[in-house]
Amino acid sequence: MGWGTTFNCEIFLSRENITSKEQLESLVEDKKLLLTEIKQKLAMFASANPRDIVPKEWEDESISYLNNNIEELMEDFSNIHRQLINYEYCLANYSTIRND
C-alpha cells in the first residue's frame, strides 16, 4: 500500500476565486481597460474649462467638486493598479502556482 499527497491549488485574491488562466487573463485586460478610462477622465479634467464640467449645483464650489472627483479617480487608479500588479504576478507565475 502506498501513500500519496494530492495538492490542489486555487488562487484567492481579495475574495476572488480564480480557477483558470483564461479568467486571470480576462481580469488583467479588464483592469487595464479601467485604468485607461480613468486616465482619459483625468485628462478631461486637466484640459477642460471647469465651467464646462462642473454641474450647476456645484457652481459655487467648483474647485471642491474637481478636487473630490480627481481624488476619487486617483484612489480608484491606485487600487486598480495594485490589483493589476497582483493579477500580472499570478499570471506570470501561473504554472508554478497551479503545479501544471
Biopython code that builds the backbone (N, CA, C, O; Angstrom):
import numpy as np
from Bio.PDB.StructureBuilder import StructureBuilder

atoms = [
    (1, "MET", "N", (0.851, -1.168, 0.000)),
    (1, "MET", "CA", (0.000, 0.000, 0.000)),
    (1, "MET", "C", (0.899, 1.234, 0.000)),
    (1, "MET", "O", (1.843, 1.329, 0.785)),
    (2, "GLY", "N", (0.593, 2.172, -0.889)),
    (2, "GLY", "CA", (1.399, 3.386, -0.982)),
    (2, "GLY", "C", (0.642, 4.595, -0.450)),
    (2, "GLY", "O", (-0.587, 4.635, -0.407)),
    (3, "TRP", "N", (1.412, 5.540, -0.062)),
    (3, "TRP", "CA", (0.834, 6.788, 0.432)),
    (3, "TRP", "C", (1.149, 7.895, -0.564)),
    (3, "TRP", "O", (2.223, 7.925, -1.166)),
    (4, "GLY", "N", (0.215, 8.781, -0.722)),
    (4, "GLY", "CA", (0.435, 9.898, -1.642)),
    (4, "GLY", "C", (-0.292, 11.136, -1.148)),
    (4, "GLY", "O", (-1.225, 11.058, -0.349)),
    (5, "THR", "N", (0.139, 12.233, -1.624)),
    (5, "THR", "CA", (-0.490, 13.503, -1.266)),
    (5, "THR", "C", (-0.959, 14.189, -2.538)),
    (5, "THR", "O", (-0.198, 14.348, -3.493)),
    (6, "THR", "N", (-2.198, 14.583, -2.536)),
    (6, "THR", "CA", (-2.739, 15.338, -3.662)),
    (6, "THR", "C", (-2.799, 16.796, -3.270)),
    (6, "THR", "O", (-3.301, 17.152, -2.204)),
    (7, "PHE", "N", (-2.282, 17.627, -4.142)),
    (7, "PHE", "CA", (-2.261, 19.062, -3.868)),
    (7, "PHE", "C", (-3.101, 19.762, -4.922)),
    (7, "PHE", "O", (-2.830, 19.652, -6.118)),
    (8, "ASN", "N", (-4.119, 20.480, -4.472)),
    (8, "ASN", "CA", (-4.981, 21.236, -5.370)),
    (8, "ASN", "C", (-4.903, 22.701, -4.972)),
    (8, "ASN", "O", (-5.140, 23.052, -3.817)),
    (9, "CYS", "N", (-4.576, 23.539, -5.919)),
    (9, "CYS", "CA", (-4.385, 24.958, -5.618)),
    (9, "CYS", "C", (-5.415, 25.799, -6.352)),
    (9, "CYS", "O", (-5.613, 25.645, -7.557)),
    (10, "GLU", "N", (-6.059, 26.679, -5.626)),
    (10, "GLU", "CA", (-6.897, 27.697, -6.232)),
    (10, "GLU", "C", (-6.364, 29.034, -5.745)),
    (10, "GLU", "O", (-5.927, 29.157, -4.601)),
    (11, "ILE", "N", (-6.402, 30.022, -6.604)),
    (11, "ILE", "CA", (-5.853, 31.326, -6.267)),
    (11, "ILE", "C", (-6.970, 32.193, -5.709)),
    (11, "ILE", "O", (-8.012, 32.355, -6.345)),
    (12, "PHE", "N", (-6.760, 32.744, -4.537)),
    (12, "PHE", "CA", (-7.727, 33.652, -3.936)),
    (12, "PHE", "C", (-7.083, 35.026, -3.802)),
    (12, "PHE", "O", (-6.089, 35.184, -3.093)),
    (13, "LEU", "N", (-7.645, 36.011, -4.477)),
    (13, "LEU", "CA", (-7.182, 37.388, -4.369)),
    (13, "LEU", "C", (-8.372, 38.245, -3.989)),
    (13, "LEU", "O", (-9.344, 38.338, -4.739)),
    (14, "SER", "N", (-8.300, 38.854, -2.859)),
    (14, "SER", "CA", (-9.343, 39.778, -2.440)),
    (14, "SER", "C", (-10.728, 39.145, -2.585)),
    (14, "SER", "O", (-11.624, 39.715, -3.208)),
    (15, "ARG", "N", (-10.879, 37.993, -2.015)),
    (15, "ARG", "CA", (-12.142, 37.253, -2.014)),
    (15, "ARG", "C", (-12.590, 36.813, -3.408)),
    (15, "ARG", "O", (-13.780, 36.602, -3.645)),
    (16, "GLU", "N", (-11.643, 36.679, -4.316)),
    (16, "GLU", "CA", (-11.950, 36.205, -5.658)),
    (16, "GLU", "C", (-11.377, 34.806, -5.820)),
    (16, "GLU", "O", (-10.261, 34.528, -5.383)),
    (17, "ASN", "N", (-12.134, 33.946, -6.440)),
    (17, "ASN", "CA", (-11.681, 32.592, -6.709)),
    (17, "ASN", "C", (-11.373, 32.502, -8.197)),
    (17, "ASN", "O", (-12.279, 32.491, -9.030)),
    (18, "ILE", "N", (-10.105, 32.438, -8.516)),
    (18, "ILE", "CA", (-9.675, 32.376, -9.908)),
    (18, "ILE", "C", (-9.284, 30.939, -10.205)),
    (18, "ILE", "O", (-8.363, 30.398, -9.594)),
    (19, "THR", "N", (-9.983, 30.330, -11.139)),
    (19, "THR", "CA", (-9.785, 28.906, -11.375)),
    (19, "THR", "C", (-9.126, 28.575, -12.704)),
    (19, "THR", "O", (-8.793, 27.414, -12.945)),
    (20, "SER", "N", (-8.925, 29.567, -13.577)),
    (20, "SER", "CA", (-8.295, 29.259, -14.860)),
    (20, "SER", "C", (-7.397, 30.407, -15.308)),
    (20, "SER", "O", (-7.550, 31.553, -14.884)),
    (21, "LYS", "N", (-6.470, 30.060, -16.167)),
    (21, "LYS", "CA", (-5.560, 31.068, -16.710)),
    (21, "LYS", "C", (-6.327, 32.071, -17.572)),
    (21, "LYS", "O", (-6.012, 33.261, -17.573)),
    (22, "GLU", "N", (-7.322, 31.597, -18.297)),
    (22, "GLU", "CA", (-8.129, 32.476, -19.148)),
    (22, "GLU", "C", (-8.880, 33.508, -18.313)),
    (22, "GLU", "O", (-8.987, 34.670, -18.705)),
    (23, "GLN", "N", (-9.395, 33.086, -17.174)),
    (23, "GLN", "CA", (-10.097, 34.007, -16.280)),
    (23, "GLN", "C", (-9.125, 35.073, -15.765)),
    (23, "GLN", "O", (-9.477, 36.249, -15.675)),
    (24, "LEU", "N", (-7.931, 34.664, -15.436)),
    (24, "LEU", "CA", (-6.905, 35.589, -14.960)),
    (24, "LEU", "C", (-6.509, 36.576, -16.059)),
    (24, "LEU", "O", (-6.353, 37.768, -15.796)),
    (25, "GLU", "N", (-6.347, 36.084, -17.286)),
    (25, "GLU", "CA", (-6.027, 36.964, -18.415)),
    (25, "GLU", "C", (-7.148, 37.965, -18.665)),
    (25, "GLU", "O", (-6.889, 39.127, -18.976)),
    (26, "SER", "N", (-8.381, 37.518, -18.532)),
    (26, "SER", "CA", (-9.532, 38.404, -18.711)),
    (26, "SER", "C", (-9.546, 39.500, -17.645)),
    (26, "SER", "O", (-9.837, 40.658, -17.947)),
    (27, "LEU", "N", (-9.236, 39.139, -16.414)),
    (27, "LEU", "CA", (-9.176, 40.128, -15.335)),
    (27, "LEU", "C", (-8.081, 41.163, -15.588)),
    (27, "LEU", "O", (-8.271, 42.350, -15.321)),
    (28, "VAL", "N", (-6.947, 40.717, -16.098)),
    (28, "VAL", "CA", (-5.852, 41.637, -16.412)),
    (28, "VAL", "C", (-6.302, 42.633, -17.478)),
    (28, "VAL", "O", (-6.058, 43.832, -17.351)),
    (29, "GLU", "N", (-6.954, 42.140, -18.523)),
    (29, "GLU", "CA", (-7.427, 43.032, -19.590)),
    (29, "GLU", "C", (-8.489, 43.999, -19.077)),
    (29, "GLU", "O", (-8.492, 45.171, -19.454)),
    (30, "ASP", "N", (-9.391, 43.518, -18.221)),
    (30, "ASP", "CA", (-10.424, 44.389, -17.648)),
    (30, "ASP", "C", (-9.803, 45.512, -16.818)),
    (30, "ASP", "O", (-10.224, 46.665, -16.912)),
    (31, "LYS", "N", (-8.812, 45.174, -16.015)),
    (31, "LYS", "CA", (-8.158, 46.184, -15.174)),
    (31, "LYS", "C", (-7.405, 47.197, -16.028)),
    (31, "LYS", "O", (-7.405, 48.389, -15.718)),
    (32, "LYS", "N", (-6.764, 46.734, -17.102)),
    (32, "LYS", "CA", (-6.067, 47.660, -18.000)),
    (32, "LYS", "C", (-7.055, 48.616, -18.660)),
    (32, "LYS", "O", (-6.759, 49.799, -18.831)),
    (33, "LEU", "N", (-8.226, 48.106, -19.030)),
    (33, "LEU", "CA", (-9.260, 48.950, -19.631)),
    (33, "LEU", "C", (-9.755, 49.998, -18.636)),
    (33, "LEU", "O", (-9.939, 51.161, -18.996)),
    (34, "LEU", "N", (-9.970, 49.586, -17.387)),
    (34, "LEU", "CA", (-10.400, 50.531, -16.356)),
    (34, "LEU", "C", (-9.356, 51.624, -16.125)),
    (34, "LEU", "O", (-9.705, 52.793, -15.962)),
    (35, "LEU", "N", (-8.089, 51.248, -16.112)),
    (35, "LEU", "CA", (-7.026, 52.242, -15.930)),
    (35, "LEU", "C", (-7.003, 53.236, -17.090)),
    (35, "LEU", "O", (-6.781, 54.429, -16.887)),
    (36, "THR", "N", (-7.229, 52.743, -18.295)),
    (36, "THR", "CA", (-7.282, 53.626, -19.463)),
    (36, "THR", "C", (-8.438, 54.606, -19.354)),
    (36, "THR", "O", (-8.290, 55.784, -19.680)),
    (37, "GLU", "N", (-9.590, 54.125, -18.897)),
    (37, "GLU", "CA", (-10.750, 55.004, -18.727)),
    (37, "GLU", "C", (-10.479, 56.087, -17.683)),
    (37, "GLU", "O", (-10.858, 57.243, -17.870)),
    (38, "ILE", "N", (-9.830, 55.714, -16.595)),
    (38, "ILE", "CA", (-9.509, 56.698, -15.555)),
    (38, "ILE", "C", (-8.525, 57.732, -16.089)),
    (38, "ILE", "O", (-8.669, 58.924, -15.814)),
    (39, "LYS", "N", (-7.522, 57.285, -16.853)),
    (39, "LYS", "CA", (-6.562, 58.228, -17.441)),
    (39, "LYS", "C", (-7.277, 59.220, -18.353)),
    (39, "LYS", "O", (-6.953, 60.408, -18.359)),
    (40, "GLN", "N", (-8.247, 58.734, -19.123)),
    (40, "GLN", "CA", (-8.997, 59.621, -20.017)),
    (40, "GLN", "C", (-9.819, 60.638, -19.230)),
    (40, "GLN", "O", (-9.898, 61.804, -19.616)),
    (41, "LYS", "N", (-10.428, 60.204, -18.134)),
    (41, "LYS", "CA", (-11.196, 61.134, -17.299)),
    (41, "LYS", "C", (-10.287, 62.187, -16.675)),
    (41, "LYS", "O", (-10.644, 63.364, -16.615)),
    (42, "LEU", "N", (-9.112, 61.763, -16.208)),
    (42, "LEU", "CA", (-8.163, 62.718, -15.630)),
    (42, "LEU", "C", (-7.684, 63.721, -16.681)),
    (42, "LEU", "O", (-7.529, 64.907, -16.390)),
    (43, "ALA", "N", (-7.454, 63.243, -17.890)),
    (43, "ALA", "CA", (-7.055, 64.147, -18.973)),
    (43, "ALA", "C", (-8.173, 65.133, -19.284)),
    (43, "ALA", "O", (-7.913, 66.300, -19.579)),
    (44, "MET", "N", (-9.412, 64.666, -19.219)),
    (44, "MET", "CA", (-10.552, 65.543, -19.451)),
    (44, "MET", "C", (-10.616, 66.625, -18.380)),
    (44, "MET", "O", (-10.828, 67.795, -18.697)),
    (45, "PHE", "N", (-10.434, 66.248, -17.121)),
    (45, "PHE", "CA", (-10.436, 67.233, -16.040)),
    (45, "PHE", "C", (-9.295, 68.236, -16.210)),
    (45, "PHE", "O", (-9.461, 69.421, -15.924)),
    (46, "ALA", "N", (-8.146, 67.766, -16.673)),
    (46, "ALA", "CA", (-6.983, 68.641, -16.820)),
    (46, "ALA", "C", (-7.139, 69.629, -17.973)),
    (46, "ALA", "O", (-6.643, 70.753, -17.899)),
    (47, "SER", "N", (-7.818, 69.220, -19.023)),
    (47, "SER", "CA", (-7.872, 70.065, -20.216)),
    (47, "SER", "C", (-9.158, 70.871, -20.364)),
    (47, "SER", "O", (-9.205, 71.815, -21.152)),
    (48, "ALA", "N", (-10.189, 70.518, -19.625)),
    (48, "ALA", "CA", (-11.484, 71.182, -19.795)),
    (48, "ALA", "C", (-11.579, 72.450, -18.957)),
    (48, "ALA", "O", (-10.889, 72.615, -17.952)),
    (49, "ASN", "N", (-12.432, 73.312, -19.394)),
    (49, "ASN", "CA", (-12.769, 74.507, -18.635)),
    (49, "ASN", "C", (-13.685, 74.074, -17.491)),
    (49, "ASN", "O", (-14.683, 73.399, -17.743)),
    (50, "PRO", "N", (-13.385, 74.437, -16.249)),
    (50, "PRO", "CA", (-14.219, 73.997, -15.119)),
    (50, "PRO", "C", (-15.705, 74.319, -15.299)),
    (50, "PRO", "O", (-16.561, 73.548, -14.863)),
    (51, "ARG", "N", (-16.015, 75.441, -15.931)),
    (51, "ARG", "CA", (-17.426, 75.789, -16.141)),
    (51, "ARG", "C", (-18.143, 74.773, -17.026)),
    (51, "ARG", "O", (-19.362, 74.622, -16.942)),
    (52, "ASP", "N", (-17.386, 74.078, -17.872)),
    (52, "ASP", "CA", (-17.992, 73.108, -18.785)),
    (52, "ASP", "C", (-18.255, 71.754, -18.136)),
    (52, "ASP", "O", (-19.091, 70.993, -18.623)),
    (53, "ILE", "N", (-17.565, 71.445, -17.060)),
    (53, "ILE", "CA", (-17.703, 70.108, -16.472)),
    (53, "ILE", "C", (-18.323, 70.095, -15.081)),
    (53, "ILE", "O", (-18.726, 69.039, -14.593)),
    (54, "VAL", "N", (-18.402, 71.240, -14.447)),
    (54, "VAL", "CA", (-18.975, 71.302, -13.099)),
    (54, "VAL", "C", (-20.490, 71.472, -13.209)),
    (54, "VAL", "O", (-20.956, 72.381, -13.896)),
    (55, "PRO", "N", (-21.273, 70.604, -12.535)),
    (55, "PRO", "CA", (-22.736, 70.731, -12.577)),
    (55, "PRO", "C", (-23.209, 72.035, -11.924)),
    (55, "PRO", "O", (-22.485, 72.647, -11.138)),
    (56, "LYS", "N", (-24.412, 72.441, -12.255)),
    (56, "LYS", "CA", (-24.984, 73.700, -11.741)),
    (56, "LYS", "C", (-24.971, 73.753, -10.214)),
    (56, "LYS", "O", (-24.655, 74.790, -9.631)),
    (57, "GLU", "N", (-25.314, 72.640, -9.567)),
    (57, "GLU", "CA", (-25.390, 72.648, -8.102)),
    (57, "GLU", "C", (-24.025, 72.817, -7.436)),
    (57, "GLU", "O", (-23.960, 73.091, -6.238)),
    (58, "TRP", "N", (-22.944, 72.661, -8.180)),
    (58, "TRP", "CA", (-21.593, 72.827, -7.642)),
    (58, "TRP", "C", (-20.921, 74.102, -8.149)),
    (58, "TRP", "O", (-19.723, 74.284, -7.930)),
    (59, "GLU", "N", (-21.649, 74.981, -8.814)),
    (59, "GLU", "CA", (-21.040, 76.184, -9.391)),
    (59, "GLU", "C", (-20.273, 77.018, -8.366)),
    (59, "GLU", "O", (-19.197, 77.539, -8.662)),
    (60, "ASP", "N", (-20.824, 77.141, -7.175)),
    (60, "ASP", "CA", (-20.176, 77.954, -6.143)),
    (60, "ASP", "C", (-18.927, 77.296, -5.569)),
    (60, "ASP", "O", (-18.045, 77.973, -5.040)),
    (61, "GLU", "N", (-18.858, 75.992, -5.674)),
    (61, "GLU", "CA", (-17.719, 75.255, -5.121)),
    (61, "GLU", "C", (-17.089, 74.378, -6.195)),
    (61, "GLU", "O", (-16.897, 73.179, -5.992)),
    (62, "SER", "N", (-16.776, 74.970, -7.319)),
    (62, "SER", "CA", (-16.254, 74.201, -8.452)),
    (62, "SER", "C", (-14.906, 73.549, -8.138)),
    (62, "SER", "O", (-14.639, 72.432, -8.581)),
    (63, "ILE", "N", (-14.066, 74.236, -7.384)),
    (63, "ILE", "CA", (-12.760, 73.668, -7.032)),
    (63, "ILE", "C", (-12.937, 72.442, -6.140)),
    (63, "ILE", "O", (-12.228, 71.449, -6.310)),
    (64, "SER", "N", (-13.862, 72.497, -5.202)),
    (64, "SER", "CA", (-14.137, 71.339, -4.339)),
    (64, "SER", "C", (-14.659, 70.170, -5.157)),
    (64, "SER", "O", (-14.275, 69.022, -4.931)),
    (65, "TYR", "N", (-15.535, 70.467, -6.106)),
    (65, "TYR", "CA", (-16.078, 69.411, -6.975)),
    (65, "TYR", "C", (-14.947, 68.727, -7.742)),
    (65, "TYR", "O", (-14.857, 67.500, -7.764)),
    (66, "LEU", "N", (-14.088, 69.531, -8.369)),
    (66, "LEU", "CA", (-12.976, 68.967, -9.135)),
    (66, "LEU", "C", (-12.019, 68.200, -8.231)),
    (66, "LEU", "O", (-11.573, 67.107, -8.579)),
    (67, "ASN", "N", (-11.706, 68.768, -7.078)),
    (67, "ASN", "CA", (-10.805, 68.105, -6.136)),
    (67, "ASN", "C", (-11.367, 66.758, -5.691)),
    (67, "ASN", "O", (-10.644, 65.762, -5.665)),
    (68, "ASN", "N", (-12.645, 66.722, -5.345)),
    (68, "ASN", "CA", (-13.268, 65.472, -4.896)),
    (68, "ASN", "C", (-13.238, 64.416, -5.991)),
    (68, "ASN", "O", (-12.918, 63.255, -5.732)),
    (69, "ASN", "N", (-13.569, 64.816, -7.210)),
    (69, "ASN", "CA", (-13.588, 63.860, -8.313)),
    (69, "ASN", "C", (-12.197, 63.358, -8.663)),
    (69, "ASN", "O", (-12.006, 62.166, -8.904)),
    (70, "ILE", "N", (-11.240, 64.250, -8.692)),
    (70, "ILE", "CA", (-9.872, 63.840, -9.015)),
    (70, "ILE", "C", (-9.305, 62.956, -7.911)),
    (70, "ILE", "O", (-8.617, 61.975, -8.193)),
    (71, "GLU", "N", (-9.586, 63.295, -6.666)),
    (71, "GLU", "CA", (-9.129, 62.470, -5.541)),
    (71, "GLU", "C", (-9.725, 61.065, -5.626)),
    (71, "GLU", "O", (-9.025, 60.077, -5.400)),
    (72, "GLU", "N", (-11.004, 60.975, -5.949)),
    (72, "GLU", "CA", (-11.664, 59.673, -6.083)),
    (72, "GLU", "C", (-11.070, 58.876, -7.246)),
    (72, "GLU", "O", (-10.836, 57.674, -7.121)),
    (73, "LEU", "N", (-10.829, 59.539, -8.366)),
    (73, "LEU", "CA", (-10.230, 58.861, -9.515)),
    (73, "LEU", "C", (-8.826, 58.358, -9.196)),
    (73, "LEU", "O", (-8.459, 57.252, -9.592)),
    (74, "MET", "N", (-8.045, 59.157, -8.488)),
    (74, "MET", "CA", (-6.687, 58.741, -8.135)),
    (74, "MET", "C", (-6.694, 57.562, -7.165)),
    (74, "MET", "O", (-5.853, 56.668, -7.263)),
    (75, "GLU", "N", (-7.634, 57.561, -6.236)),
    (75, "GLU", "CA", (-7.759, 56.434, -5.312)),
    (75, "GLU", "C", (-8.164, 55.171, -6.068)),
    (75, "GLU", "O", (-7.612, 54.096, -5.831)),
    (76, "ASP", "N", (-9.129, 55.304, -6.975)),
    (76, "ASP", "CA", (-9.539, 54.164, -7.799)),
    (76, "ASP", "C", (-8.369, 53.663, -8.642)),
    (76, "ASP", "O", (-8.148, 52.458, -8.759)),
    (77, "PHE", "N", (-7.623, 54.602, -9.228)),
    (77, "PHE", "CA", (-6.471, 54.237, -10.049)),
    (77, "PHE", "C", (-5.462, 53.434, -9.233)),
    (77, "PHE", "O", (-4.950, 52.413, -9.693)),
    (78, "SER", "N", (-5.186, 53.898, -8.035)),
    (78, "SER", "CA", (-4.226, 53.218, -7.168)),
    (78, "SER", "C", (-4.687, 51.804, -6.815)),
    (78, "SER", "O", (-3.902, 50.858, -6.875)),
    (79, "ASN", "N", (-5.957, 51.666, -6.449)),
    (79, "ASN", "CA", (-6.493, 50.349, -6.084)),
    (79, "ASN", "C", (-6.505, 49.397, -7.274)),
    (79, "ASN", "O", (-6.119, 48.235, -7.146)),
    (80, "ILE", "N", (-6.942, 49.881, -8.418)),
    (80, "ILE", "CA", (-6.995, 49.034, -9.611)),
    (80, "ILE", "C", (-5.588, 48.653, -10.049)),
    (80, "ILE", "O", (-5.353, 47.518, -10.464)),
    (81, "HIS", "N", (-4.655, 49.588, -9.960)),
    (81, "HIS", "CA", (-3.273, 49.291, -10.340)),
    (81, "HIS", "C", (-2.673, 48.230, -9.424)),
    (81, "HIS", "O", (-1.946, 47.350, -9.884)),
    (82, "ARG", "N", (-2.972, 48.311, -8.144)),
    (82, "ARG", "CA", (-2.494, 47.301, -7.192)),
    (82, "ARG", "C", (-3.061, 45.924, -7.551)),
    (82, "ARG", "O", (-2.334, 44.930, -7.536)),
    (83, "GLN", "N", (-4.347, 45.865, -7.871)),
    (83, "GLN", "CA", (-4.961, 44.604, -8.282)),
    (83, "GLN", "C", (-4.318, 44.083, -9.562)),
    (83, "GLN", "O", (-4.052, 42.888, -9.689)),
    (84, "LEU", "N", (-4.071, 44.980, -10.503)),
    (84, "LEU", "CA", (-3.452, 44.585, -11.769)),
    (84, "LEU", "C", (-2.070, 43.985, -11.533)),
    (84, "LEU", "O", (-1.718, 42.980, -12.150)),
    (85, "ILE", "N", (-1.296, 44.584, -10.658)),
    (85, "ILE", "CA", (0.033, 44.047, -10.348)),
    (85, "ILE", "C", (-0.089, 42.641, -9.765)),
    (85, "ILE", "O", (0.676, 41.750, -10.136)),
    (86, "ASN", "N", (-1.039, 42.435, -8.861)),
    (86, "ASN", "CA", (-1.248, 41.105, -8.284)),
    (86, "ASN", "C", (-1.648, 40.094, -9.349)),
    (86, "ASN", "O", (-1.123, 38.980, -9.380)),
    (87, "TYR", "N", (-2.574, 40.477, -10.223)),
    (87, "TYR", "CA", (-3.021, 39.573, -11.287)),
    (87, "TYR", "C", (-1.880, 39.250, -12.249)),
    (87, "TYR", "O", (-1.712, 38.098, -12.648)),
    (88, "GLU", "N", (-1.098, 40.261, -12.620)),
    (88, "GLU", "CA", (0.016, 40.021, -13.537)),
    (88, "GLU", "C", (1.077, 39.132, -12.898)),
    (88, "GLU", "O", (1.681, 38.298, -13.574)),
    (89, "TYR", "N", (1.303, 39.307, -11.609)),
    (89, "TYR", "CA", (2.250, 38.440, -10.907)),
    (89, "TYR", "C", (1.753, 36.994, -10.930)),
    (89, "TYR", "O", (2.515, 36.070, -11.216)),
    (90, "CYS", "N", (0.481, 36.814, -10.629)),
    (90, "CYS", "CA", (-0.086, 35.465, -10.640)),
    (90, "CYS", "C", (-0.065, 34.874, -12.040)),
    (90, "CYS", "O", (0.189, 33.682, -12.210)),
    (91, "LEU", "N", (-0.330, 35.700, -13.042)),
    (91, "LEU", "CA", (-0.311, 35.227, -14.420)),
    (91, "LEU", "C", (1.101, 34.813, -14.830)),
    (91, "LEU", "O", (1.283, 33.793, -15.494)),
    (92, "ALA", "N", (2.092, 35.598, -14.438)),
    (92, "ALA", "CA", (3.481, 35.277, -14.769)),
    (92, "ALA", "C", (3.939, 33.995, -14.080)),
    (92, "ALA", "O", (4.785, 33.270, -14.604)),
    (93, "ASN", "N", (3.383, 33.720, -12.913)),
    (93, "ASN", "CA", (3.777, 32.538, -12.146)),
    (93, "ASN", "C", (2.681, 31.479, -12.126)),
    (93, "ASN", "O", (2.669, 30.619, -11.245)),
    (94, "TYR", "N", (1.771, 31.530, -13.076)),
    (94, "TYR", "CA", (0.601, 30.652, -13.059)),
    (94, "TYR", "C", (0.987, 29.178, -13.045)),
    (94, "TYR", "O", (0.430, 28.403, -12.268)),
    (95, "SER", "N", (1.928, 28.783, -13.890)),
    (95, "SER", "CA", (2.286, 27.363, -13.946)),
    (95, "SER", "C", (2.919, 26.899, -12.641)),
    (95, "SER", "O", (2.752, 25.742, -12.256)),
    (96, "THR", "N", (3.639, 27.774, -11.958)),
    (96, "THR", "CA", (4.233, 27.425, -10.665)),
    (96, "THR", "C", (3.160, 27.317, -9.592)),
    (96, "THR", "O", (3.170, 26.395, -8.776)),
    (97, "ILE", "N", (2.233, 28.273, -9.604)),
    (97, "ILE", "CA", (1.176, 28.298, -8.596)),
    (97, "ILE", "C", (0.231, 27.114, -8.762)),
    (97, "ILE", "O", (-0.167, 26.494, -7.776)),
    (98, "ARG", "N", (-0.129, 26.798, -10.004)),
    (98, "ARG", "CA", (-1.098, 25.741, -10.274)),
    (98, "ARG", "C", (-0.470, 24.352, -10.328)),
    (98, "ARG", "O", (-1.194, 23.359, -10.404)),
    (99, "ASN", "N", (0.841, 24.259, -10.290)),
    (99, "ASN", "CA", (1.536, 22.975, -10.396)),
    (99, "ASN", "C", (1.216, 22.270, -11.702)),
    (99, "ASN", "O", (1.051, 21.050, -11.723)),
    (100, "ASP", "N", (1.126, 23.023, -12.793)),
    (100, "ASP", "CA", (0.853, 22.431, -14.115)),
    (100, "ASP", "C", (2.127, 21.933, -14.742)),
    (100, "ASP", "O", (2.102, 21.403, -15.853)),
]
sb = StructureBuilder()
sb.init_structure("model")
sb.init_model(0)
sb.init_chain("A")
sb.init_seg("    ")
for serial, (resi, resn, name, xyz) in enumerate(atoms, 1):
    if name == "N":
        sb.init_residue(resn, " ", resi, " ")
    sb.init_atom(name, np.array(xyz, "f"), 0.0, 1.0, " ", f" {name:<3s}", serial, name[0])
structure = sb.get_structure()
